Amino acid sequence: MLSMKTVLEIFETEAENASKTKLGYIGYLSNLIEQEFLVKTDRSINRKIQTAKFPSLKTIFRCQCFHRRIIHKYL
């Protein structure tokens, strides 16, 4: 069975938006499927990151601060 939770949550509001913007049935369905795809992809990526059990989460900001400390240490 195909699970499309996002489509179930947003189909009414998307139908109203499609009606207001005079979007055809194909465009309406395309928007629904696109939103479902984006949500499932995002969930999949987050699940894979969690199961990978990386030692720590590093951000660009933390890396930049670290490099600045090293540079100042040697000046």
HELIX and SHEET records of a PDB file:
HELIX    1   1 LYS A    5  LYS A   20  1                                  16    
HELIX    2   2 TYR A   25  ALA A   52  1                                  28    
HELIX    3   3 ILE A   60  TYR A   74  1                                  15    
END                                                                             
